Amino acid sequence: MIDHAWLVSHLTLLRLALFVCAAAYWCLGYHGMRPRGRQLPAAIMAAWVQFSLGLLLEIQLVRLGFWSYRPMVFTLVGVPLDLHADWALLWGFAAAALGAAFWALVYDPVL
């Protein structure tokens, strides 16, 4: 079992490892799916919207007292920025890629 004091003292490294994993998954997905045409700009816009709106909404929820985070580095008004960067990398880009794949299936003529 992991010692709680050790985990708290190494939480910044854990957060860095999670960000590196999210970036690695994004790289694998990018090279595996090979976005074409407008897919990459759409994915960038989806990631930005997820990052900015998610961050703004979570700042309000933290201010209202729904939950709180441990005070650490790389936060904005008590909300960890790397958490939202991870979500934006994974779900912002995944939503655009999966959406493009879905619409390709829907509108692809059946032979």
SEVORO-69529 format. One record per residue: x, y negated, z negated of N, C-alpha, C in turn; residue in three letters; residue number from 1. Coordinates in nm, 2 decimals. Each point is the difference from the previous one (the first is absolute). Example, Ala and Ser with C-alpha at 12.3 -4.5 7.8 and 13.67 -1.06 7.14 Angstrom:
! SEVORO-69529
<site n_xx="1.32" n_yy="0.57" n_zz="-0.78" ca_xx="-0.09" ca_yy="-0.12" ca_zz="0.00" c_xx="0.09" c_yy="-0.12" c_zz="0.00" type="ALA" seq="1"/>
<site n_xx="-0.04" n_yy="-0.11" n_zz="0.07" ca_xx="0.09" ca_yy="-0.11" ca_zz="0.00" c_xx="-0.08" c_yy="-0.11" c_zz="-0.08" type="SER" seq="2"/>
END
This chain:
! SEVORO-69529
<site n_xx="0.08" n_yy="0.12" n_zz="0.00" ca_xx="-0.08" ca_yy="-0.12" ca_zz="0.00" c_xx="0.09" c_yy="-0.12" c_zz="0.00" type="MET" seq="1"/>
<site n_xx="-0.04" n_yy="-0.11" n_zz="0.07" ca_xx="0.08" ca_yy="-0.12" ca_zz="0.01" c_xx="-0.03" c_yy="-0.08" c_zz="-0.12" type="ILE" seq="2"/>
<site n_xx="0.11" n_yy="-0.05" n_zz="-0.06" ca_xx="0.00" ca_yy="-0.09" ca_zz="-0.11" c_xx="-0.06" c_yy="-0.13" c_zz="0.04" type="ASP" seq="3"/>
<site n_xx="-0.10" n_yy="-0.05" n_zz="-0.08" ca_xx="-0.07" ca_yy="-0.13" ca_zz="0.03" c_xx="0.10" c_yy="-0.12" c_zz="0.00" type="HIS" seq="4"/>
<site n_xx="0.09" n_yy="0.00" n_zz="-0.09" ca_xx="0.10" ca_yy="-0.12" ca_zz="0.00" c_xx="0.09" c_yy="0.01" c_zz="0.12" type="ALA" seq="5"/>
<site n_xx="0.04" n_yy="0.12" n_zz="0.05" ca_xx="0.08" ca_yy="0.00" ca_zz="0.12" c_xx="-0.08" c_yy="-0.04" c_zz="0.12" type="TRP" seq="6"/>
<site n_xx="-0.13" n_yy="0.04" n_zz="0.01" ca_xx="-0.08" ca_yy="-0.04" ca_zz="0.11" c_xx="-0.02" c_yy="-0.15" c_zz="0.00" type="LEU" seq="7"/>
<site n_xx="-0.03" n_yy="-0.06" n_zz="-0.11" ca_xx="-0.02" ca_yy="-0.15" ca_zz="0.00" c_xx="0.13" c_yy="-0.07" c_zz="0.04" type="VAL" seq="8"/>
<site n_xx="0.11" n_yy="0.05" n_zz="-0.05" ca_xx="0.13" ca_yy="-0.07" ca_zz="0.04" c_xx="0.04" c_yy="0.02" c_zz="0.14" type="SER" seq="9"/>
<site n_xx="-0.05" n_yy="0.10" n_zz="0.07" ca_xx="0.03" ca_yy="0.03" ca_zz="0.14" c_xx="-0.12" c_yy="-0.03" c_zz="0.09" type="HIS" seq="10"/>
<site n_xx="-0.10" n_yy="-0.07" n_zz="-0.04" ca_xx="-0.12" ca_yy="-0.02" ca_zz="0.08" c_xx="0.03" c_yy="-0.08" c_zz="0.12" type="LEU" seq="11"/>
<site n_xx="0.10" n_yy="-0.10" n_zz="0.00" ca_xx="0.03" ca_yy="-0.07" ca_zz="0.12" c_xx="0.06" c_yy="0.09" c_zz="0.10" type="THR" seq="12"/>
<site n_xx="0.08" n_yy="0.09" n_zz="-0.04" ca_xx="0.06" ca_yy="0.10" ca_zz="0.10" c_xx="-0.11" c_yy="0.09" c_zz="0.06" type="LEU" seq="13"/>
<site n_xx="-0.10" n_yy="0.03" n_zz="-0.08" ca_xx="-0.11" ca_yy="0.08" ca_zz="0.05" c_xx="-0.08" c_yy="-0.08" c_zz="0.10" type="LEU" seq="14"/>
<site n_xx="-0.02" n_yy="-0.12" n_zz="-0.03" ca_xx="-0.07" ca_yy="-0.09" ca_zz="0.10" c_xx="0.08" c_yy="-0.01" c_zz="0.13" type="ARG" seq="15"/>
<site n_xx="0.13" n_yy="-0.02" n_zz="-0.01" ca_xx="0.08" ca_yy="0.00" ca_zz="0.12" c_xx="-0.01" c_yy="0.13" c_zz="0.08" type="LEU" seq="16"/>
<site n_xx="0.01" n_yy="0.11" n_zz="-0.07" ca_xx="-0.01" ca_yy="0.13" ca_zz="0.07" c_xx="-0.14" c_yy="0.01" c_zz="0.07" type="ALA" seq="17"/>
<site n_xx="-0.11" n_yy="-0.04" n_zz="-0.06" ca_xx="-0.13" ca_yy="0.00" ca_zz="0.06" c_xx="0.00" c_yy="-0.08" c_zz="0.13" type="LEU" seq="18"/>
<site n_xx="0.06" n_yy="-0.12" n_zz="-0.01" ca_xx="0.00" ca_yy="-0.09" ca_zz="0.12" c_xx="0.09" c_yy="0.07" c_zz="0.11" type="PHE" seq="19"/>
<site n_xx="0.11" n_yy="0.06" n_zz="-0.03" ca_xx="0.08" ca_yy="0.06" ca_zz="0.10" c_xx="-0.07" c_yy="0.12" c_zz="0.06" type="VAL" seq="20"/>
<site n_xx="-0.08" n_yy="0.07" n_zz="-0.08" ca_xx="-0.08" ca_yy="0.11" ca_zz="0.05" c_xx="-0.11" c_yy="-0.05" c_zz="0.10" type="CYS" seq="21"/>
<site n_xx="-0.06" n_yy="-0.11" n_zz="-0.04" ca_xx="-0.11" ca_yy="-0.05" ca_zz="0.09" c_xx="0.06" c_yy="-0.05" c_zz="0.13" type="ALA" seq="22"/>
<site n_xx="0.12" n_yy="-0.07" n_zz="-0.01" ca_xx="0.07" ca_yy="-0.04" ca_zz="0.12" c_xx="0.04" c_yy="0.12" c_zz="0.09" type="ALA" seq="23"/>
<site n_xx="0.05" n_yy="0.10" n_zz="-0.06" ca_xx="0.04" ca_yy="0.12" ca_zz="0.07" c_xx="-0.12" c_yy="0.07" c_zz="0.07" type="ALA" seq="24"/>
<site n_xx="-0.11" n_yy="0.01" n_zz="-0.07" ca_xx="-0.13" ca_yy="0.05" ca_zz="0.06" c_xx="-0.04" c_yy="-0.09" c_zz="0.12" type="TYR" seq="25"/>
<site n_xx="0.01" n_yy="-0.13" n_zz="-0.02" ca_xx="-0.04" ca_yy="-0.09" ca_zz="0.11" c_xx="0.09" c_yy="0.03" c_zz="0.12" type="TRP" seq="26"/>
<site n_xx="0.13" n_yy="0.01" n_zz="-0.02" ca_xx="0.10" ca_yy="0.03" ca_zz="0.11" c_xx="-0.03" c_yy="0.13" c_zz="0.07" type="CYS" seq="27"/>
<site n_xx="-0.03" n_yy="0.10" n_zz="-0.08" ca_xx="-0.04" ca_yy="0.13" ca_zz="0.06" c_xx="-0.13" c_yy="-0.01" c_zz="0.08" type="LEU" seq="28"/>
<site n_xx="-0.10" n_yy="-0.07" n_zz="-0.05" ca_xx="-0.12" ca_yy="-0.02" ca_zz="0.07" c_xx="0.02" c_yy="-0.08" c_zz="0.12" type="GLY" seq="29"/>
<site n_xx="0.08" n_yy="-0.11" n_zz="0.00" ca_xx="0.02" ca_yy="-0.08" ca_zz="0.11" c_xx="0.07" c_yy="0.08" c_zz="0.11" type="TYR" seq="30"/>
<site n_xx="0.10" n_yy="0.07" n_zz="-0.03" ca_xx="0.07" ca_yy="0.08" ca_zz="0.10" c_xx="-0.08" c_yy="0.12" c_zz="0.05" type="HIS" seq="31"/>
<site n_xx="-0.09" n_yy="0.05" n_zz="-0.09" ca_xx="-0.08" ca_yy="0.11" ca_zz="0.04" c_xx="-0.12" c_yy="-0.04" c_zz="0.09" type="GLY" seq="32"/>
<site n_xx="-0.06" n_yy="-0.11" n_zz="-0.03" ca_xx="-0.12" ca_yy="-0.04" ca_zz="0.08" c_xx="0.04" c_yy="-0.09" c_zz="0.12" type="MET" seq="33"/>
<site n_xx="0.11" n_yy="-0.07" n_zz="0.00" ca_xx="0.04" ca_yy="-0.09" ca_zz="0.11" c_xx="-0.11" c_yy="-0.09" c_zz="0.04" type="ARG" seq="34"/>
<site n_xx="-0.03" n_yy="-0.10" n_zz="-0.08" ca_xx="-0.11" ca_yy="-0.10" ca_zz="0.04" c_xx="0.02" c_yy="-0.06" c_zz="0.13" type="PRO" seq="35"/>
<site n_xx="-0.11" n_yy="-0.01" n_zz="0.07" ca_xx="0.01" ca_yy="-0.06" ca_zz="0.14" c_xx="-0.09" c_yy="-0.13" c_zz="0.01" type="ARG" seq="36"/>
<site n_xx="0.03" n_yy="-0.08" n_zz="0.09" ca_xx="-0.08" ca_yy="-0.12" ca_zz="0.02" c_xx="-0.02" c_yy="-0.09" c_zz="-0.12" type="GLY" seq="37"/>
<site n_xx="-0.13" n_yy="-0.01" n_zz="-0.03" ca_xx="-0.04" ca_yy="-0.09" ca_zz="-0.11" c_xx="0.00" c_yy="0.08" c_zz="-0.14" type="ARG" seq="38"/>
<site n_xx="0.04" n_yy="0.12" n_zz="0.00" ca_xx="-0.01" ca_yy="0.08" ca_zz="-0.13" c_xx="0.09" c_yy="-0.06" c_zz="-0.10" type="GLN" seq="39"/>
<site n_xx="0.13" n_yy="-0.03" n_zz="0.03" ca_xx="0.09" ca_yy="-0.06" ca_zz="-0.09" c_xx="-0.04" c_yy="-0.13" c_zz="-0.06" type="LEU" seq="40"/>
<site n_xx="-0.04" n_yy="-0.10" n_zz="0.09" ca_xx="-0.05" ca_yy="-0.13" ca_zz="-0.06" c_xx="-0.13" c_yy="0.02" c_zz="-0.09" type="PRO" seq="41"/>
<site n_xx="-0.08" n_yy="0.10" n_zz="0.04" ca_xx="-0.12" ca_yy="0.02" ca_zz="-0.08" c_xx="0.04" c_yy="0.06" c_zz="-0.13" type="ALA" seq="42"/>
<site n_xx="0.10" n_yy="0.09" n_zz="0.00" ca_xx="0.05" ca_yy="0.06" ca_zz="-0.13" c_xx="0.06" c_yy="-0.10" c_zz="-0.09" type="ALA" seq="43"/>
<site n_xx="0.08" n_yy="-0.09" n_zz="0.06" ca_xx="0.06" ca_yy="-0.11" ca_zz="-0.08" c_xx="-0.11" c_yy="-0.09" c_zz="-0.06" type="ILE" seq="44"/>
<site n_xx="-0.10" n_yy="-0.03" n_zz="0.08" ca_xx="-0.11" ca_yy="-0.08" ca_zz="-0.06" c_xx="-0.08" c_yy="0.07" c_zz="-0.11" type="MET" seq="45"/>
<site n_xx="-0.02" n_yy="0.13" n_zz="0.02" ca_xx="-0.07" ca_yy="0.08" ca_zz="-0.10" c_xx="0.08" c_yy="0.00" c_zz="-0.13" type="ALA" seq="46"/>
<site n_xx="0.13" n_yy="0.02" n_zz="0.02" ca_xx="0.09" ca_yy="0.01" ca_zz="-0.12" c_xx="0.00" c_yy="-0.14" c_zz="-0.07" type="ALA" seq="47"/>
<site n_xx="0.01" n_yy="-0.10" n_zz="0.07" ca_xx="0.00" ca_yy="-0.14" ca_zz="-0.06" c_xx="-0.13" c_yy="-0.03" c_zz="-0.07" type="TRP" seq="48"/>
<site n_xx="-0.12" n_yy="0.04" n_zz="0.06" ca_xx="-0.13" ca_yy="-0.02" ca_zz="-0.06" c_xx="-0.01" c_yy="0.08" c_zz="-0.13" type="VAL" seq="49"/>
<site n_xx="0.05" n_yy="0.12" n_zz="0.01" ca_xx="-0.01" ca_yy="0.09" ca_zz="-0.12" c_xx="0.09" c_yy="-0.06" c_zz="-0.11" type="GLN" seq="50"/>
<site n_xx="0.12" n_yy="-0.04" n_zz="0.03" ca_xx="0.09" ca_yy="-0.05" ca_zz="-0.10" c_xx="-0.06" c_yy="-0.13" c_zz="-0.06" type="PHE" seq="51"/>
<site n_xx="-0.03" n_yy="-0.10" n_zz="0.08" ca_xx="-0.04" ca_yy="-0.13" ca_zz="-0.05" c_xx="-0.14" c_yy="0.01" c_zz="-0.07" type="SER" seq="52"/>
<site n_xx="-0.10" n_yy="0.06" n_zz="0.06" ca_xx="-0.13" ca_yy="0.01" ca_zz="-0.07" c_xx="0.01" c_yy="0.09" c_zz="-0.13" type="LEU" seq="53"/>
<site n_xx="0.07" n_yy="0.11" n_zz="0.02" ca_xx="0.01" ca_yy="0.09" ca_zz="-0.12" c_xx="0.07" c_yy="-0.07" c_zz="-0.12" type="GLY" seq="54"/>
<site n_xx="0.10" n_yy="-0.08" n_zz="0.04" ca_xx="0.08" ca_yy="-0.07" ca_zz="-0.11" c_xx="-0.09" c_yy="-0.11" c_zz="-0.06" type="LEU" seq="55"/>
<site n_xx="-0.07" n_yy="-0.08" n_zz="0.08" ca_xx="-0.09" ca_yy="-0.10" ca_zz="-0.05" c_xx="-0.11" c_yy="0.05" c_zz="-0.09" type="LEU" seq="56"/>
<site n_xx="-0.06" n_yy="0.11" n_zz="0.05" ca_xx="-0.11" ca_yy="0.06" ca_zz="-0.08" c_xx="0.05" c_yy="0.06" c_zz="-0.13" type="LEU" seq="57"/>
<site n_xx="0.12" n_yy="0.06" n_zz="0.00" ca_xx="0.05" ca_yy="0.06" ca_zz="-0.12" c_xx="0.05" c_yy="-0.11" c_zz="-0.10" type="GLU" seq="58"/>
<site n_xx="0.05" n_yy="-0.11" n_zz="0.05" ca_xx="0.04" ca_yy="-0.11" ca_zz="-0.09" c_xx="-0.13" c_yy="-0.04" c_zz="-0.07" type="ILE" seq="59"/>
<site n_xx="-0.11" n_yy="-0.01" n_zz="0.07" ca_xx="-0.12" ca_yy="-0.04" ca_zz="-0.07" c_xx="-0.05" c_yy="0.10" c_zz="-0.10" type="GLN" seq="60"/>
<site n_xx="0.01" n_yy="0.13" n_zz="0.03" ca_xx="-0.04" ca_yy="0.10" ca_zz="-0.09" c_xx="0.09" c_yy="0.00" c_zz="-0.13" type="LEU" seq="61"/>
<site n_xx="0.13" n_yy="-0.02" n_zz="0.02" ca_xx="0.09" ca_yy="-0.01" ca_zz="-0.11" c_xx="-0.03" c_yy="-0.12" c_zz="-0.09" type="VAL" seq="62"/>
<site n_xx="-0.03" n_yy="-0.11" n_zz="0.06" ca_xx="-0.04" ca_yy="-0.12" ca_zz="-0.07" c_xx="-0.13" c_yy="0.02" c_zz="-0.08" type="ARG" seq="63"/>
<site n_xx="-0.09" n_yy="0.07" n_zz="0.06" ca_xx="-0.13" ca_yy="0.03" ca_zz="-0.07" c_xx="0.01" c_yy="0.11" c_zz="-0.11" type="LEU" seq="64"/>
<site n_xx="0.12" n_yy="0.06" n_zz="-0.01" ca_xx="0.02" ca_yy="0.10" ca_zz="-0.10" c_xx="-0.04" c_yy="0.14" c_zz="0.02" type="GLY" seq="65"/>
<site n_xx="-0.02" n_yy="0.04" n_zz="0.13" ca_xx="-0.04" ca_yy="0.13" ca_zz="0.03" c_xx="0.11" c_yy="0.10" c_zz="-0.03" type="PHE" seq="66"/>
<site n_xx="0.13" n_yy="-0.04" n_zz="0.03" ca_xx="0.12" ca_yy="0.08" ca_zz="-0.04" c_xx="0.12" c_yy="-0.10" c_zz="0.00" type="TRP" seq="67"/>
<site n_xx="0.11" n_yy="0.06" n_zz="-0.04" ca_xx="0.12" ca_yy="-0.08" ca_zz="-0.01" c_xx="0.12" c_yy="0.09" c_zz="0.04" type="SER" seq="68"/>
<site n_xx="0.11" n_yy="-0.07" n_zz="0.04" ca_xx="0.12" ca_yy="0.08" ca_zz="0.03" c_xx="0.11" c_yy="-0.04" c_zz="-0.10" type="TYR" seq="69"/>
<site n_xx="0.09" n_yy="0.08" n_zz="-0.02" ca_xx="0.12" ca_yy="-0.02" ca_zz="-0.08" c_xx="0.08" c_yy="-0.12" c_zz="0.06" type="ARG" seq="70"/>
<site n_xx="0.04" n_yy="-0.10" n_zz="-0.08" ca_xx="0.08" ca_yy="-0.11" ca_zz="0.05" c_xx="0.13" c_yy="0.06" c_zz="0.06" type="PRO" seq="71"/>
<site n_xx="0.03" n_yy="-0.03" n_zz="0.13" ca_xx="0.12" ca_yy="0.05" ca_zz="0.07" c_xx="0.04" c_yy="-0.10" c_zz="0.10" type="MET" seq="72"/>
<site n_xx="0.11" n_yy="0.03" n_zz="0.07" ca_xx="0.04" ca_yy="-0.09" ca_zz="0.11" c_xx="-0.08" c_yy="0.03" c_zz="0.12" type="VAL" seq="73"/>
<site n_xx="0.00" n_yy="-0.09" n_zz="0.10" ca_xx="-0.06" ca_yy="0.02" ca_zz="0.13" c_xx="-0.15" c_yy="0.00" c_zz="-0.01" type="PHE" seq="74"/>
<site n_xx="-0.06" n_yy="-0.09" n_zz="-0.09" ca_xx="-0.14" ca_yy="-0.01" ca_zz="-0.02" c_xx="-0.05" c_yy="-0.14" c_zz="0.04" type="THR" seq="75"/>
<site n_xx="-0.12" n_yy="-0.01" n_zz="0.03" ca_xx="-0.06" ca_yy="-0.13" ca_zz="0.02" c_xx="-0.13" c_yy="-0.01" c_zz="-0.09" type="LEU" seq="76"/>
<site n_xx="0.01" n_yy="-0.09" n_zz="-0.09" ca_xx="-0.11" ca_yy="-0.01" ca_zz="-0.10" c_xx="-0.03" c_yy="0.13" c_zz="-0.07" type="VAL" seq="77"/>
<site n_xx="0.10" n_yy="0.08" n_zz="-0.03" ca_xx="-0.02" ca_yy="0.12" ca_zz="-0.07" c_xx="-0.04" c_yy="0.12" c_zz="0.09" type="GLY" seq="78"/>
<site n_xx="0.00" n_yy="-0.02" n_zz="0.13" ca_xx="-0.04" ca_yy="0.11" ca_zz="0.09" c_xx="0.13" c_yy="0.04" c_zz="0.08" type="VAL" seq="79"/>
<site n_xx="0.03" n_yy="0.13" n_zz="0.00" ca_xx="0.12" ca_yy="0.04" ca_zz="0.07" c_xx="-0.01" c_yy="-0.01" c_zz="0.15" type="PRO" seq="80"/>
<site n_xx="0.09" n_yy="-0.07" n_zz="0.06" ca_xx="0.00" ca_yy="-0.02" ca_zz="0.15" c_xx="0.03" c_yy="0.12" c_zz="0.07" type="LEU" seq="81"/>
<site n_xx="0.09" n_yy="0.08" n_zz="-0.05" ca_xx="0.05" ca_yy="0.12" ca_zz="0.07" c_xx="-0.12" c_yy="0.10" c_zz="0.01" type="ASP" seq="82"/>
<site n_xx="-0.09" n_yy="0.01" n_zz="-0.10" ca_xx="-0.11" ca_yy="0.09" ca_zz="0.01" c_xx="-0.09" c_yy="-0.04" c_zz="0.12" type="LEU" seq="83"/>
<site n_xx="-0.02" n_yy="-0.12" n_zz="0.02" ca_xx="-0.08" ca_yy="-0.04" ca_zz="0.12" c_xx="0.08" c_yy="0.01" c_zz="0.13" type="HIS" seq="84"/>
<site n_xx="0.13" n_yy="-0.02" n_zz="0.00" ca_xx="0.08" ca_yy="0.03" ca_zz="0.12" c_xx="-0.01" c_yy="0.15" c_zz="0.03" type="ALA" seq="85"/>
<site n_xx="0.01" n_yy="0.08" n_zz="-0.10" ca_xx="-0.02" ca_yy="0.15" ca_zz="0.03" c_xx="-0.13" c_yy="0.03" c_zz="0.06" type="ASP" seq="86"/>
<site n_xx="-0.11" n_yy="-0.05" n_zz="-0.05" ca_xx="-0.13" ca_yy="0.02" ca_zz="0.05" c_xx="-0.01" c_yy="-0.05" c_zz="0.14" type="TRP" seq="87"/>
<site n_xx="0.05" n_yy="-0.12" n_zz="0.03" ca_xx="0.00" ca_yy="-0.06" ca_zz="0.13" c_xx="0.07" c_yy="0.08" c_zz="0.10" type="ALA" seq="88"/>
<site n_xx="0.12" n_yy="0.05" n_zz="-0.04" ca_xx="0.08" ca_yy="0.09" ca_zz="0.09" c_xx="-0.08" c_yy="0.12" c_zz="0.04" type="LEU" seq="89"/>
<site n_xx="-0.05" n_yy="0.07" n_zz="-0.10" ca_xx="-0.07" ca_yy="0.13" ca_zz="0.02" c_xx="-0.14" c_yy="-0.02" c_zz="0.06" type="LEU" seq="90"/>
<site n_xx="-0.09" n_yy="-0.08" n_zz="-0.06" ca_xx="-0.13" ca_yy="0.00" ca_zz="0.04" c_xx="-0.03" c_yy="-0.10" c_zz="0.11" type="TRP" seq="91"/>
<site n_xx="0.07" n_yy="-0.11" n_zz="0.00" ca_xx="-0.03" ca_yy="-0.10" ca_zz="0.10" c_xx="0.04" c_yy="0.05" c_zz="0.14" type="GLY" seq="92"/>
<site n_xx="0.12" n_yy="0.06" n_zz="0.01" ca_xx="0.04" ca_yy="0.06" ca_zz="0.12" c_xx="-0.07" c_yy="0.13" c_zz="0.03" type="PHE" seq="93"/>
<site n_xx="-0.03" n_yy="0.08" n_zz="-0.10" ca_xx="-0.08" ca_yy="0.12" ca_zz="0.03" c_xx="-0.14" c_yy="-0.03" c_zz="0.05" type="ALA" seq="94"/>
<site n_xx="-0.06" n_yy="-0.10" n_zz="-0.06" ca_xx="-0.14" ca_yy="-0.03" ca_zz="0.05" c_xx="0.00" c_yy="-0.04" c_zz="0.15" type="ALA" seq="95"/>
<site n_xx="0.10" n_yy="-0.08" n_zz="0.04" ca_xx="0.00" ca_yy="-0.04" ca_zz="0.14" c_xx="0.03" c_yy="0.12" c_zz="0.09" type="ALA" seq="96"/>
<site n_xx="0.10" n_yy="0.08" n_zz="-0.04" ca_xx="0.03" ca_yy="0.12" ca_zz="0.08" c_xx="-0.11" c_yy="0.10" c_zz="0.00" type="ALA" seq="97"/>
<site n_xx="-0.07" n_yy="0.03" n_zz="-0.11" ca_xx="-0.11" ca_yy="0.09" ca_zz="0.00" c_xx="-0.12" c_yy="-0.05" c_zz="0.07" type="LEU" seq="98"/>
<site n_xx="-0.02" n_yy="-0.14" n_zz="-0.01" ca_xx="-0.11" ca_yy="-0.06" ca_zz="0.07" c_xx="0.02" c_yy="0.01" c_zz="0.15" type="GLY" seq="99"/>
<site n_xx="0.12" n_yy="-0.02" n_zz="0.05" ca_xx="0.03" ca_yy="0.01" ca_zz="0.14" c_xx="-0.02" c_yy="0.15" c_zz="0.05" type="ALA" seq="100"/>
<site n_xx="0.04" n_yy="0.09" n_zz="-0.08" ca_xx="-0.02" ca_yy="0.14" ca_zz="0.03" c_xx="-0.14" c_yy="0.04" c_zz="0.01" type="ALA" seq="101"/>
<site n_xx="-0.08" n_yy="-0.05" n_zz="-0.10" ca_xx="-0.14" ca_yy="0.02" ca_zz="0.00" c_xx="-0.07" c_yy="-0.05" c_zz="0.12" type="PHE" seq="102"/>
<site n_xx="0.02" n_yy="-0.13" n_zz="0.04" ca_xx="-0.06" ca_yy="-0.06" ca_zz="0.11" c_xx="0.04" c_yy="0.07" c_zz="0.13" type="TRP" seq="103"/>
<site n_xx="0.12" n_yy="0.05" n_zz="0.00" ca_xx="0.05" ca_yy="0.07" ca_zz="0.12" c_xx="-0.08" c_yy="0.13" c_zz="0.02" type="ALA" seq="104"/>
<site n_xx="-0.03" n_yy="0.06" n_zz="-0.11" ca_xx="-0.08" ca_yy="0.13" ca_zz="0.00" c_xx="-0.15" c_yy="-0.03" c_zz="0.04" type="LEU" seq="105"/>
<site n_xx="-0.05" n_yy="-0.11" n_zz="-0.05" ca_xx="-0.14" ca_yy="-0.04" ca_zz="0.03" c_xx="-0.02" c_yy="-0.04" c_zz="0.15" type="VAL" seq="106"/>
<site n_xx="0.09" n_yy="-0.08" n_zz="0.05" ca_xx="-0.01" ca_yy="-0.05" ca_zz="0.13" c_xx="0.07" c_yy="0.08" c_zz="0.11" type="TYR" seq="107"/>
<site n_xx="0.08" n_yy="0.10" n_zz="-0.04" ca_xx="0.07" ca_yy="0.08" ca_zz="0.10" c_xx="-0.10" c_yy="0.08" c_zz="0.08" type="ASP" seq="108"/>
<site n_xx="0.01" n_yy="-0.01" n_zz="0.13" ca_xx="-0.10" ca_yy="0.09" ca_zz="0.07" c_xx="0.03" c_yy="0.14" c_zz="-0.01" type="PRO" seq="109"/>
<site n_xx="-0.11" n_yy="0.08" n_zz="-0.02" ca_xx="0.02" ca_yy="0.14" ca_zz="-0.01" c_xx="0.00" c_yy="0.07" c_zz="0.14" type="VAL" seq="110"/>
<site n_xx="0.11" n_yy="0.07" n_zz="0.02" ca_xx="0.01" ca_yy="0.07" ca_zz="0.13" c_xx="-0.05" c_yy="0.14" c_zz="0.00" type="LEU" seq="111"/>
END
